[in-house]
């Protein structure tokens, strides 16, 4: 309800005027009031100089990096990569097309050596589970064919042969320039027949090394007959000299032939082995890290390069012309049904690449059929390991 203004009594001095509602009551009379200004964390009447510097400004967003498209591969590189992809596809499709046993690639093996101190640190990868750090996987050198690619190439190269082959077959190949090994049925055991003579000579050389003695003239004569002409009597004599089964088993252990079992009694031809072990034997004849000395290695390889012409077959079919392959072959009847064991191991040069090749087979319908198959398998293995293109990463 509105009330009328109160009347002032006569003779009463007038009341002082009331200050404005928003005036500063602390200001002295006759001075204009100053409005209080809010600042950040203070009650000063005047704004603080430079207060804008205390205000956090929004951080400028870094522009996203723009990736430029990778330059196109040269035509030659693209073609080689396409070859590798095709080989991988063939390796995947072949088992579905027919009963082709699967092969696998194995790492190149070297004879075991005593460990040596290494002053280089090993990169370690932290374990997400909180456990101890694990060593980081070493990446192969750039330009080295990966074992999976080499495996695919070997399987694809053997495909035409595997469609019509008879009996059992195993193939192994190592490229010494890259260290890559590919093998088909690497752990399947086969009778050695006469390729065990290369192991007998290696066992004899290891024994003479420990004795710091050279081969006697008689032993050298027997060794030449055993390797160059595959003389069985000479092999039996040296088998007995090395200690038979016990001596060969000790040599196999020194050379890391883990899946080779010496033949019982005096039946050295019934020794069983795998292509993996035969590649290890050939590696012991070519590697400076071998238990065999350089003189021993050169001696045995020289005998294997001088085999008789009638025995110059098998893996030597994959050697380039005007080269000197080293080879030791083995053959014997497999069973009374007339089937054969045909084996061939050797060191060859193929397109300026030094290769170790081992081909083992059994159940061959005839000796000549087994030899033809061994030579075809050696050619396929050499072509696969030397033409496998490394795709750029």
C-alpha positions in Angstrom: 0.0 0.0 0.0 1.5 3.4 -0.9 2.2 5.7 2.0 2.3 9.5 1.5 5.7 11.2 2.1 6.4 12.1 5.7 5.9 15.9 6.4 8.9 17.7 8.0 8.2 19.7 11.1 8.6 23.4 10.8 12.0 24.7 12.1 13.7 21.3 11.6 16.9 21.5 9.6 16.8 19.5 6.4 18.3 16.0 6.5 21.4 15.4 4.4 20.7 13.7 1.1 21.1 9.9 1.1 24.0 8.6 -1.0 23.2 6.8 -4.2 22.6 3.1 -3.9 25.8 2.1 -5.6 28.1 4.8 -4.3 31.2 4.1 -2.2 30.3 4.9 1.3 34.0 5.2 2.3 34.6 8.0 -0.1 35.0 11.4 1.5 32.4 14.1 0.9 32.5 16.2 -2.2 34.5 13.4 -4.0 32.9 11.3 -6.7 32.6 7.7 -5.7 34.7 5.1 -7.4 33.3 1.7 -8.3 35.2 -1.3 -6.9 36.6 -3.4 -9.7 37.0 -7.1 -9.5 40.4 -8.5 -10.3 41.9 -12.0 -10.1 42.6 -12.8 -6.5 42.8 -9.1 -5.2 40.5 -6.3 -3.9 42.5 -3.4 -5.3 40.5 -0.4 -6.5 42.5 -0.2 -9.7 43.1 -3.1 -12.2 46.5 -4.9 -11.7 48.9 -4.1 -14.4 49.6 -7.0 -16.7 46.9 -9.3 -15.3 46.2 -10.6 -18.7 49.5 -12.4 -18.6 48.2 -14.6 -15.8 45.2 -15.9 -17.8 46.1 -19.3 -19.4 45.5 -19.1 -23.1 44.3 -22.1 -25.1 47.2 -24.2 -26.5 47.5 -23.9 -30.2 46.7 -27.3 -31.9 49.6 -28.7 -34.0 48.4 -29.3 -37.5 48.2 -33.0 -38.4 51.1 -34.3 -40.4 50.2 -35.0 -44.0 51.6 -38.2 -45.3 52.6 -38.1 -48.8 51.9 -41.2 -51.0 54.8 -43.6 -51.3 56.5 -43.4 -54.6 55.7 -46.2 -56.9 58.0 -49.2 -57.0 60.2 -49.6 -60.0 58.9 -52.1 -62.5 61.6 -54.7 -61.8 61.1 -54.6 -58.0 57.3 -54.8 -58.4 57.7 -57.9 -60.7 60.0 -59.6 -58.1 57.6 -58.9 -55.3 54.7 -60.3 -57.5 56.8 -63.4 -57.9 57.2 -63.9 -54.2 53.5 -63.3 -53.6 52.6 -65.9 -56.3 55.0 -68.4 -54.7 53.3 -67.9 -51.4 49.9 -68.3 -52.9 51.0 -71.5 -54.7 52.4 -72.9 -51.4 49.0 -72.3 -49.8 46.9 -73.7 -52.7 48.9 -76.8 -53.4 47.9 -78.7 -50.2 44.3 -78.1 -51.0 44.8 -79.3 -54.6 46.2 -82.7 -53.7 48.0 -84.9 -51.2 51.2 -82.8 -51.2 53.0 -83.0 -47.8 53.8 -79.7 -46.3 57.4 -78.6 -46.1 58.8 -76.1 -43.8 61.8 -73.8 -43.7 64.5 -74.3 -41.1 67.3 -72.0 -40.0 70.7 -72.7 -41.3 72.6 -74.7 -38.7 76.3 -74.4 -37.8 78.3 -76.7 -35.6 78.1 -75.8 -32.0 80.9 -73.7 -30.5 81.8 -72.8 -27.0 80.3 -69.6 -25.9 82.4 -66.5 -26.0 81.9 -63.3 -24.0 80.1 -60.6 -25.9 80.5 -57.0 -25.0 77.5 -55.8 -27.0 74.2 -55.2 -25.2 71.2 -57.2 -26.2 68.0 -55.2 -26.8 65.2 -56.3 -24.6 61.5 -55.9 -25.0 59.4 -55.2 -21.8 56.9 -57.9 -20.9 53.3 -56.4 -20.7 52.5 -59.0 -18.0 55.1 -57.4 -15.7 57.5 -60.3 -15.9 61.2 -60.0 -16.8 62.1 -58.3 -20.0 62.3 -60.5 -23.1 65.0 -60.2 -25.7 63.8 -58.4 -28.8 63.7 -60.4 -32.0 66.5 -59.8 -34.3 65.5 -58.6 -37.7 67.2 -60.2 -40.7 69.5 -58.0 -42.8 67.7 -55.9 -45.5 67.7 -57.7 -48.8 67.9 -61.2 -47.2 65.1 -63.6 -48.3 62.9 -64.5 -45.4 62.7 -68.3 -44.5 58.9 -68.3 -45.2 59.5 -66.9 -48.7 62.2 -69.4 -49.3 60.0 -72.2 -48.1 57.2 -71.1 -50.4 59.6 -70.8 -53.3 61.0 -74.3 -52.7 57.5 -75.8 -52.4 56.4 -74.1 -55.6 59.5 -75.2 -57.4 59.1 -78.9 -56.3 55.3 -78.9 -57.2 55.7 -80.3 -60.7 58.0 -83.1 -59.4 55.8 -83.9 -56.5 52.8 -84.6 -58.7 54.5 -87.6 -60.3 57.2 -88.6 -57.8 57.4 -92.1 -56.4 58.4 -93.2 -53.0 59.6 -90.8 -50.3 61.6 -87.6 -50.9 63.3 -85.0 -48.8 65.2 -82.0 -50.0 67.3 -79.4 -48.2 69.2 -76.4 -49.5 71.3 -73.6 -47.9 72.5 -70.4 -49.6 75.8 -69.6 -48.0 75.7 -66.0 -49.1 72.5 -65.3 -47.1 72.5 -68.1 -44.6 68.9 -68.9 -45.6 67.9 -72.6 -45.5 64.7 -74.2 -47.0 63.9 -77.8 -46.5 61.2 -80.2 -47.6 60.6 -83.0 -45.0 63.5 -81.8 -43.0 63.2 -84.4 -40.2 62.2 -87.5 -42.2 64.8 -90.2 -41.7 66.3 -92.2 -44.6 69.0 -94.9 -44.9 72.2 -93.2 -45.9 73.7 -95.9 -48.2 77.1 -94.6 -49.3 76.7 -90.9 -48.4 77.7 -92.0 -44.9 81.3 -92.3 -46.2 81.6 -88.6 -46.0 80.8 -88.8 -42.3 83.3 -91.7 -41.8 86.1 -89.6 -43.3 85.0 -86.6 -41.1 85.2 -88.9 -38.0 88.7 -90.0 -39.0 89.9 -86.5 -39.5 88.4 -85.4 -36.1 90.2 -88.2 -34.4 93.6 -87.4 -36.0 93.1 -83.7 -35.0 92.7 -84.6 -31.4 95.8 -86.8 -31.7 97.7 -83.9 -33.5 98.6 -86.5 -36.2 98.1 -86.6 -40.0 96.5 -89.4 -41.9 98.9 -92.2 -42.7 99.6 -93.0 -46.3 97.4 -96.1 -46.0 94.6 -94.1 -44.6 94.9 -91.5 -47.4 94.7 -94.3 -50.0 91.6 -95.8 -48.3 90.0 -92.3 -48.0 90.6 -91.6 -51.7 89.1 -95.0 -52.8 86.2 -94.6 -50.4 85.2 -91.1 -51.6 86.2 -91.0 -55.3 85.2 -94.5 -56.2 82.8 -95.3 -53.4 84.8 -98.4 -52.5 82.9 -100.4 -49.9 85.9 -102.4 -48.7 87.8 -99.1 -48.1 84.8 -97.8 -46.2 84.6 -100.9 -44.0 88.4 -100.6 -43.2 88.1 -96.9 -42.1 84.8 -97.6 -40.3 86.7 -100.1 -38.1 89.6 -97.7 -37.7 87.4 -95.0 -36.3 85.7 -97.4 -33.9 82.6 -98.3 -35.8 79.3 -97.3 -34.4 80.9 -95.7 -31.3 83.3 -93.6 -33.3 80.7 -92.4 -35.8 78.3 -91.5 -32.9 81.1 -89.4 -31.3 81.8 -87.6 -34.6 78.0 -87.0 -35.1 77.8 -85.4 -31.7 80.8 -83.2 -32.4 79.3 -82.1 -35.7 75.8 -81.6 -34.2 74.2 -84.3 -36.3 71.3 -84.8 -33.8 69.1 -87.0 -35.9 71.7 -89.4 -37.4 71.8 -93.0 -36.0 74.8 -95.1 -36.9 74.1 -98.5 -38.5 74.2 -101.5 -36.2 77.3 -103.7 -36.1 79.3 -103.4 -39.3 76.3 -102.3 -41.4 77.4 -98.7 -41.9 75.1 -98.3 -45.0 72.1 -98.7 -42.7 72.9 -95.5 -40.9 69.8 -93.3 -40.9 69.9 -89.5 -41.3 67.9 -86.5 -42.3 68.4 -83.7 -44.8 68.8 -81.3 -41.9 71.8 -83.3 -40.5 73.3 -83.7 -44.0 73.2 -79.9 -44.4 75.0 -79.6 -41.0 77.6 -82.0 -42.3 78.2 -80.0 -45.4 78.3 -76.8 -43.3 81.0 -78.4 -41.2 83.0 -78.9 -44.4 82.6 -75.3 -45.5 82.4 -73.1 -42.3 85.4 -71.7 -40.5 83.5 -72.2 -37.2 83.6 -76.0 -37.9 85.3 -78.4 -35.5 87.2 -79.5 -38.5 90.4 -77.5 -39.2 90.8 -75.7 -42.5 93.3 -78.4 -43.7 90.8 -81.2 -42.9 87.9 -79.4 -44.6 90.0 -78.7 -47.8 91.2 -82.3 -47.8 87.7 -83.9 -47.8 86.2 -81.4 -50.2 89.1 -82.0 -52.6 88.3 -85.7 -52.6 84.6 -85.0 -53.2 85.5 -82.8 -56.2 87.4 -85.7 -57.8 84.8 -88.4 -57.9 84.7 -90.8 -60.8 82.8 -89.7 -63.8 80.3 -92.5 -63.4 79.4 -91.0 -60.0 79.2 -87.4 -61.0 75.4 -87.2 -60.8 72.8 -86.0 -58.4 73.2 -82.5 -57.0 75.9 -81.8 -59.5 73.2 -81.4 -62.1 72.3 -78.0 -60.5 75.9 -76.7 -60.7 76.8 -74.0 -63.2 79.0 -75.0 -66.1 82.8 -74.8 -65.7 82.5 -75.1 -61.9 83.9 -77.8 -59.6 81.1 -79.2 -57.4 81.9 -81.5 -54.5 79.5 -84.5 -54.2 79.0 -87.8 -52.5 76.2 -90.1 -53.7 74.7 -93.2 -52.2 72.5 -95.9 -53.7 71.4 -99.4 -52.7 68.4 -101.7 -53.0 65.6 -100.7 -50.7 63.6 -103.9 -50.4 63.2 -107.2 -52.2 60.5 -105.6 -54.4 63.2 -104.0 -56.5 62.9 -100.4 -55.1 66.0 -98.2 -54.5 67.4 -95.8 -52.0 69.0 -92.9 -53.9 70.8 -90.1 -52.1 73.0 -87.2 -53.1 74.7 -84.4 -51.1 77.2 -81.8 -52.2 78.5 -78.2 -52.4 77.9 -76.5 -55.7 78.1 -73.1 -57.3 74.9 -72.0 -59.0 74.7 -68.6 -60.7 77.7 -67.4 -58.6 76.0 -68.5 -55.4 77.6 -71.2 -53.2 74.9 -73.7 -52.2 74.7 -76.8 -49.9 72.2 -79.3 -51.2 71.0 -82.6 -49.9 68.5 -84.9 -51.6 67.3 -88.1 -49.9 64.8 -90.6 -51.3 63.7 -94.2 -50.9 61.1 -96.5 -52.6 62.3 -95.5 -56.0 61.1 -97.8 -58.8 64.6 -98.1 -60.3 68.1 -96.7 -59.9 67.9 -94.5 -62.9 64.4 -93.2 -62.0 65.8 -92.3 -58.5 68.8 -90.5 -60.1 66.6 -88.5 -62.4 64.3 -87.5 -59.5 67.4 -86.5 -57.4 68.7 -84.3 -60.2 65.4 -82.7 -60.8 64.9 -82.0 -57.1 68.4 -80.5 -56.9 67.8 -78.2 -59.8 64.5 -77.0 -58.3 66.0 -76.3 -54.9 68.9 -74.3 -56.5 66.6 -72.3 -58.6 64.2 -71.6 -55.7 66.9 -70.4 -53.2 68.8 -68.2 -55.7 65.8 -66.5 -57.3 63.7 -65.8 -54.2 63.2 -62.0 -54.4 63.4 -60.0 -51.1 60.6 -57.4 -51.1 61.6 -54.0 -49.8 60.4 -53.0 -46.4 
